[in-house]
Amino acid sequence: MARKKRQRRRNGLIEGLNAILTLLVIVIILAAGVAIYGVQRFYADGPGAEDTTFNVPRGASLSTIAESLTDQGLVADPWTFRIGTLLNRKQADLKAGEFRITAHASMAEILKEITEGKAVTYNVTIPEGWTSWEAVQRINAAANLTGEITEVPAEGTLLPNTYSFERDQDRQIILDQMEKAMADDLAEVWASRDPDLPLASPEELLTLASIVEKETGIASERPMVAAVFINRLKKGMRLQSDPTIIYGITQGQGPLGRGLTRSEIDKETPYNTYQIDGLPPGPICNPGIDALKAVANPAESD
């Protein structure tokens, strides 16, 4: 009797173990199936029908990014993207910025782009000879930037060029880059100047370069125009440059829009180089690097 009871207990234990093992096998099979499905889903073509861009805000969490990708129709569901990111240990590599996403990009491709790719950049161009007021107007009007420049920098402190930036960059950063570029280039040009120049400081070189910049927009003419003004300074002659009079009238806030009158030419102002000796009190625009170099080493002339 006791033997039969022990046998029944043994059989019950075996049946229980078999049931547990069967359940474990089922769970493993289901988990494997889910994993395989998830992997296939992670690497499969995405629903995005055309090339587009996706913006990752600064400080955005993985959850927020996954939801945004889903809302924009770039991934089929946020959970697979989140899990795939975590399993690939890429959550710490997510970068802020705007990224190009190709049509039908998989979740894996999107993850690679926003962790390893380069953010989309935009450009703003400040032409040579623009005043600081004009430069600020353009930067403030440029799209995809944040903040507003409320104070116009000193004339001549911005280097004209094309500047690249990422979406949501602060406008002041571009202005800071322009100021640093001008300071660096002016210092370099001053160090390599002709020792016989009748200019006492980098600021005077900058002022004369701004006049040369406004006198001609043709690069090949700048060294000769610079030579003319340098010779006038050496001989104690007045520069007699129309653009200086115009700047005195407009203060750099846009073009005059008409010709100069005789009364304006005859009127003595700090910027009227028909009436004053030497250079005006400061630059009349932001000259480019070529104008700076032309003044530093003008063409030879009599």
CORVEN-V150802 format. One record per pair of residues at least 4 apart in sequence whose C-alpha atoms are under 8 Angstrom apart, sorted by the first residue. I is the first residue (numbers start at 1). J is the second residue. Records with the same first field share a line. If there is no record, write none. Layout:
I->J, J
This chain:
1->5
2->6
3->7
4->8
5->9
6->10
7->11
8->12
9->13
10->14
11->15
12->16
13->17
14->18
15->19
16->20
17->21
18->22
19->23
20->24
21->25
22->26
23->27
24->28
25->29
26->30
27->31
28->32
29->33
30->34
31->35
32->36
33->37
34->38
35->39
36->40
37->41
38->42, 80
39->43, 84
40->44
41->80
42->80, 81, 84, 106, 107, 108
43->106, 107, 108, 109
44->106, 107
45->104, 105, 106, 107
46->74, 75, 76, 103, 104, 105, 106, 107
47->73, 74, 75, 76, 104, 105
48->73, 74, 75, 102, 103, 104, 105
49->103, 104
50->102, 103, 104
51->100, 101, 102, 103
52->100, 101, 102, 103
53->98, 99, 100, 101
54->69, 98, 99, 100, 101
55->96, 97, 98, 99
56->60, 65, 95, 96, 97, 98, 99
57->96, 97
58->95, 96, 97
59->96
60->64, 65, 96
61->65
62->66, 82, 91, 94
63->67, 78, 82
64->68
65->69
66->70, 77, 78, 79, 81, 82
67->71, 77, 78
68->72
69->73, 74, 75, 78
70->74, 75, 76, 77, 78
74->104, 105
75->81, 106, 107
77->81
78->82
79->83
80->84
81->85, 107
82->86
83->87
84->88, 108
85->89, 90, 91, 111
86->90, 91
90->94, 115
93->115, 116
94->114, 115
95->114, 115
96->114
97->119, 120, 166, 167
98->119, 120, 166, 167
99->113, 114, 117, 118, 119, 120
100->113, 119, 120
101->105, 110, 113
105->109, 110
106->110
107->111
108->112
109->113
110->114
111->115
112->116, 117
113->117, 118
114->118
119->166
120->166, 167
121->164, 165, 166, 167
122->144, 164, 165, 166, 167
123->162, 163, 164, 165
124->138, 139, 142, 162, 163, 164
125->160, 161, 162, 163
126->130, 135, 138, 160, 161, 162
127->160, 161
128->159, 160, 161, 213, 286, 287, 288
129->160, 210, 213, 214, 285, 286, 287, 288
130->134, 135, 160, 285, 286, 287
131->135, 155, 156, 252, 253, 284, 285, 286
132->136, 152, 153, 154, 155, 156, 157, 158, 252, 285, 286
133->137, 152, 153, 252, 253
134->138, 252, 253, 254
135->139
136->140, 149, 152
137->141
138->142
139->171
140->148, 149, 171
144->166, 167, 168, 169
145->167, 168, 169, 170, 171
146->168, 169, 170, 171
147->170, 171, 172
148->171, 172
149->171, 172
153->157, 158
155->282, 283, 284, 285, 286
156->206, 207, 210, 283, 284, 285, 286, 287
157->178, 179, 182, 183, 286
158->175, 178, 179, 180, 181, 182, 286
159->178, 179, 181, 182, 286, 287, 288, 289
160->178, 286, 287, 288
161->288
163->174
165->169, 174
169->173
170->174
171->175
172->176
173->177
174->178
175->179
176->180
177->181
178->182
179->183
180->184
181->185
182->186
183->187
184->188
185->189, 289
186->190, 202, 206, 292
187->191, 202
188->192
189->193, 292, 293, 296
190->202, 205, 296
192->296
193->197, 293, 296, 297
194->296, 297
197->230, 296
198->230, 233, 234
199->204, 205
200->204
201->205
202->206
203->207, 282
204->208, 279, 282
205->209, 292, 295, 296
206->210, 283, 287, 292
207->211, 279, 280, 282, 283, 284
208->212, 226, 279, 283, 295
209->213, 226, 283, 287, 291, 292, 294, 295
210->214, 283, 284, 285, 286, 287, 291
211->215, 241, 243, 244, 283, 284, 285
212->216, 222, 225, 226, 291, 295
213->217, 222, 285, 287, 288, 291
214->243, 285
215->225, 241, 243
216->221, 222, 225
218->222
219->290, 291
221->225
222->226, 290, 291, 294
223->227, 291, 294, 295, 297, 298, 299
224->228, 298, 299, 300, 301
225->229
226->230, 294, 295, 298, 299
227->231, 295, 298, 299, 300, 301
228->232, 301
229->233, 239
230->234, 295, 298
231->235, 302
232->236, 237, 238, 239
233->237, 238, 239, 278
236->277, 278
237->277, 278
238->273, 274, 275, 276, 277, 278
239->273, 274, 277, 278, 279
240->272, 273, 274, 275
241->245, 272, 273, 274
242->246, 272, 273
243->247, 284
244->248, 271, 272, 273, 280, 284
245->249, 264, 265, 271, 272, 273
246->250, 251, 256, 260
247->251, 252, 271, 284
248->252, 269, 270, 271, 272
249->256
250->254, 255, 256
252->284, 285
260->264, 265
261->265
262->266
263->267
265->272, 274
266->274, 275
267->272, 275
268->272, 275, 276
269->275, 276
270->276, 280, 281
271->276, 280, 281
272->276, 280
273->277, 278, 279, 280
276->280
287->291, 292
288->292
289->293
290->294
291->295
292->296
293->297, 298
294->298, 299
